[in-house]
Amino acid sequence: MERIIIHSDLNNFYASVERKLNPELLGKPVAVCGSAEERHGIVLAKSEEAKKKGVKTGDTIWLAKRKCPDIVIVPPRFGLYIEYSRRVRGVYAKYTDLIESYGIDECWLDISKSTLLFPEYKGEKTVVRGGETLYSEGFLTHLGDCIREDVKKTVGVTVSCGVSFNKVYAKLGSDLKKPDGTTVISKAHYKEVVFGLPVEELLYVGGATKQKLCAMGLDTIGKLAAADDGKIINAFGKVGVTLLKNARGEDDDPVKHMDDKREMKSIGNSSTYRADITDMRTVKRQLYVLSESVASRLRESGQGLADTVHIWVRDSDLKDFSAQKKVRHTLLCGEIAEHAYDLFEKNFKPPFKIRSLGVTVSGFDNGQSQITFDEQSSNYKKREAVERCVDVIRKKHGYDKLQRGIVAEDPNEMHNDVKATHLIKPAKIDYPEE
């Protein structure tokens, strides 16, 4: 029999939690927004009422109010949202221990071997299609509905469920019927449901990938599924293999156990500034501030060295730019910051107005890289030892108690513990290679 994978997506999660705790918000358009004073004033989550008025995640507060004058703005309470997320996962754990988080409000569940834990289904559980015995759509819908109703009853928030035979299609299904709905993409009928959808609906197809596929005439999932393997692999390399498998319903990625730690893909930090940055020296200083935090977190993570540095830039018009470059394996703040500044310098010349900056590293070696003669001649190990000593001092006396000279140029930055600050950063970026 095929696997039974459920993807659960908590509906308008932050706003739903706020409305549960404040019933006066029920029926009103609500948006959870960052601090306007700290220039984090964007919509992080919105209610269905606000969504119907055109309010979108990422809108500025003033734009949200222009679209919906009676919208109620509430500040985020992230600790509370984490607690509610844990409660919801507690509901899932009643049915399976194969629970893989995909952010604070989404999870995959593999219930293939635990369907007997669900309330009894009175109809036919299986059907025969082409000589193959498959689960019936009625039974699969029942399983998704049970999860939805249990979450609603136990926690008081709603969830949309996609039920399918693999993770990619289950994720796709959870997006098709919102809020509070169950969508089944069965092995018997997946082509009818999936193949006509826009290609960008497929998991991991971002903006840049969509543009490239559409330029090839592959604007639907079905067209991608039917494409020539060689053509796609030639255009996208190894990623092309994954794109084809996902489009064709051949994804076989397992759902991780609830106690497994998710593999860390990247470590980053970003910040939005009270006033626009307009000069290169301030940009460099802020990139050092961010890189210091990133390097410290990289050393704490045990992931080893990183071989790719990314930057993210948002200007005063809220236009985003991102770029990356391959570098010699490193975990040193100085090297990360200089690579980040090099990327910025190659892509921006004054005059400019920068609202936000971000630095991220990826491509971890998990401690497998060997030190080279080049690294030995540049005293890499000595510089690493110094940075680790700084980590120890900061841990004992406070992160902000020891700063680099370039950071000390600005007295306002001397006590900026950027590492401990909750920062809002884009969730999904298509990085072009340098």
Secondary structure, DSSP 4 states (H G I P E B T S, - for coil): ----EEEEEETTHHHHHHHHH-GGGTTS-EEEE--TTTT--BEEEE-HHHHHTT--TT-BHHHHHHH-TTPEEE---HHHHHHHHHHHHHHHTTT-S-EEESSTTEEEEE-TT-GGGSPPP-S--EEEETTEEEE-HHHHHHHHHHHHHHHHHHTS--EEEEEESSHHHHHHHHTTSTTT-EEEE-TTTHHHHHTTSBGGGSTT--HHHHHHHHHTT--BHHHHHHS-HHHHHHHHTHHHHHHHHHHTT---PPPPPTTSPPPP-EEEEEEEEEEEE-SHHHHHHHHHHHHHHHHHHHHHHT---EEEEEEEEEETT--EEEEEEEEEEE--HHHHHHHHHHHHHHH--SS--EEEEEEEEEEE-TT-PPPPHHHHHTTHHHHHHHHHHHHHHHHHH-GGGS--HHHHTSGGGTT--GGGS-----S---PPB-
